[in-house]
Every structure is written in C-alpha cells, then in structure tokens.
Amino acid sequence: MEAFTDYWHQLIGRPGLRSFLERVIFIEQPLARDVALSQTATKHPTIRQATPPIIIDKSDDSLDSASRAIELGYAGTSHKHCKGVFKSVANACMLQGRRLDQPQATWILSGEDLCNQGPISVMQDLGVAASLGISSIERNGHHHCRGLADHPMSIQQAMLEHHPDLYHLSDAGWPTLHIKAGCLEIGSVVNAPLGLSFTPSLEDYPFETDLTF
C-alpha cells in the first residue's frame, strides 16, 4: 500500500489530471490477490481513508471474501457472472445492510462484463446488473469488437427491432452497442424475460454439427 499511496499522490499532484481524477468513482484492488486480504496490507491507513474508495475484485473468490474485505476496510466488491450471480445477490444484500447501518459511509458493488457479446450474454449480464442496482460497469472491449457483424442477418435485424435503445447500426452497417457519453439505455432489456425480447434459433446460423454425446 505504501507504493500505491505514493503513486496516487503523484497522480493527484499533476494539474492536467485533476479533472479526470475528480470523476473517478472508486479504485479497484491495487494489491495482488495473495496479499489483498491480509491483515498486514490492510492495516495501512489508505485502505480506510482513500478518496475515492477502494474495493476488491480478484480476491473475491469465496462466499465470505466480500464480508472479510469490508471488515478489513474496503468499500465493497465487484460483480461478475463467472463469480456467481447468487453470490452477487448475497453481496448486494450485505452492502445494502451496511448502507442502512452506516449511511455516512460509501458502499460499492461495481460490475464487469468481461466483453460479453450479444445477442444473449450481454443482455443477461446487463439485466442482472440492473437487478442488483449496479450503475457503473467496467467496459471490457465492446468498442474493440465488430458488434453483431458475425451473426446472421436475421439476428442482426431482430436485435435492432426488439432492442433499438441498446443497439444501433454502426458506420460499417452492422449492429453494435449504442454507447452515449459512456452510458447504455437498457429499458428494453429490463422489460424483457431474461433480458431478451425474442428467441434466437440455431436454425438461423449457417453451420452444420455432428455431435455425439
């Protein structure tokens, strides 16, 4: 934590970064997984007094890791589908309890989508995030991907028809996430069963399979 604290002080001492740093909501686990939840590392005052708050991420690897992190001074954790949806539900309830007991403190459940893609994964990920009340999700590469360019035209058209708030046509002519000022409109997602307003069919995909189980 000493090294991180020195680094943070260097950042906030640069006038050109002031506007950017004022908009940072939280810091995600600056310590390695094997020490982030150790008593030695978390005795450093930066953990409890940091501005912005510090949460864990990689160290949230067990059912009680978020609770242990809170006791050590962290402000919360992150949600990933791969870490378990119901585990995140429990974490969300735990953090809400903290908000009720200690309203003067900041308690955070962030999210990471791991570059999930449409037409199914990203919809379900966004639906869960909305259900958990997560408003800030790390964008892990949708701006690097070709949207739905590799999907059949029937799927592309269905996404534009049923989810026009979330997807729009890119300049290249294929649907991609409609990101406006860093935000996504997901009304069509939260109003749909399991996040998707239509049922994709494998018959839409031009491949042949010969699978034996």
N, C-alpha and C positions, 0 to 999 in steps of 0.2 A: 504493500500500500504506500510505502514511502516513495517508491519510484513513480507510481501513478499520481500521487499528490503533487510531486514536483512537476510532472508533465502537465497536469491540469492547471497549475499556477502559471506555467509558461504560456499555455493557451489563452487564459483569461487576461494575460498581460499584453496581448497583441491587439491593438486597436482595430485592425482590419477584421478580426474575428468576433468582435463584440456583438454585433447584430446577430450573427449566426448562433453564438453560444447562448444568447438570451432566449432562443427558441428551442433549445434542447430540453426535452421533457424529462428524460432520465438517462442514466448511464448503465449499460448492460455488462455486467460481470467483467470487470477489468482484471480479475485474478484467474489463474489457472484452476482447472477443475479440482486438482488434488489438494489445493490449499484454500479454496474459496470459502469453505465452511469450517475451517479450522479456528480454534479459539485464538491462536497466536495472530493470525492475519486479521481477524475481525475485532481485535482489541484496539486497532488503530482508530483514532477519532474520526477520520474521513468517512468511514462506513456510516456512522450515525449522523454526521454533521454536513454531509456533502450537499452541495447545490449544483446541479439537480440531484435527485435521489439516485441511489444505486440499487439495482435488482440483480437477482441471479438468473442464469439461463442454462448453461451447460451443466451446472451442478444440480439442477432439478431432476434427479434421476431416481427418486424413490417417492413413496407415498407421503412421507413426512418431511421431505427436504425443504419444501417451501416454508413450513411451520418452523423448522430449525433455523432457516435463514432469517425469518422475521425476528426470532429471539436473539439472533446474533447482531441485529441492527440493520439488515437490508430492508428495503421498502416494498419488496414484492418479488414476482417471478414472471415468466412468460408462458403463453400457451402455444403448443404445437400439437397438431393431430397425432404425430408419431409418439408423443409422450403420453397420450391417452386423453380422450375427450372427457370422460367422467372424472379423471384426476383433476382436470382443469375446472370442472364444475365444483369439486370439493375445494380447490384453491380459491375460486371466486367467492364461495360462501365464507371461507375463512377470512378473506380480506374484507368482505363486507362487514363481518362481525367486528373486525378491527376498526373500520370506519365509524361504526356506531359507538364503540367503546372509546375511541381516541380520535374524534373528529378534527382535532387540530393538526394531526399528522397526515402525511401523504402516503397512500397505499395504492400500489400499481399492479395491474395484471395486463401485460402487453401481449402482443401476438406476433407470430412469424408464419408466413405461408409457404416457405420453402420452395417458392416458384411453382406452386401448384398450377395446373393448366385447366382450361375449360375443355369440354363443356360440363364436366361433373365435379372434379376435385376442387377447383377454385370456388365453385358455387357453394359446396357444402362447407368448405373452410370459412367462407365469409358468413354463412348462415350461423355457424357455431359461434364465431367471434361476436356477431351481433347479439346472439342469445346470452352470451357471457358479459355483454356490456363493454366489449373492448373497442375502443375508438381509434387506437393507434397500432397499426400493424406494419412490421418491417416489410418493405417491398423487396423481395429477393430475386428479381430478374425478369419480371413481366416486360420491362422495357427492352430487354435483350432478345426476347422470343418473338417468333413470327405469328403471334396470336393464334388464330384457328386456321392458318393457311394450309396446314397438313390434313385438315379434316374434310370430309366430303362436302360438296356444295349444299346438300340438303341440311346438314348440321349447321353450317355457317348461316344459312337463311333462317333456320329455326331459332338460333340464338339471337339474331338481330330482330326477329319478330316478337319473341317472347321476353327478351331481356334488353330492350333498347336503351335502358338507362345505364346498364353496365358495359355493353359492347357497342362499338360503332365501327364503321368502315375506316380502315387506315388509308393513307395516301396510295398504298400499293394495291388496294382493292380487296383486302381480306379483313375479317372482323378482328378487332383487338380490344383490350380493356380501355374504357373511356376514362382516363385519369385526368381530372381537372383540378389544378392547384394542389396536387398531391392527394386528392380525395376521390373516392368512388361512390357513386349513387347505387344503393343496393335494395331499393324498395321492392323491385320485382323478385329479388332473392328471398327476402324475409316473408313475402306474401305467398311463396310457392311451397308445396310439400317437399321437404328435404332440400329446399333451395333451388330446385329446377322445375320450370313450368311446362316442360314437355319430356317425353320419354325417348331418348335416343335408342336406335335399334342397330344391332350389329350388321343387319342386312344393308345398312347404309354404307358400310365400309367395304371397299373392293379388295378383300383378301380372302384366301382360302386357308382353312385349317384342317389338319388331320390329327386330332389329338386323341390319345387313348389313355384312360385313367384306370 
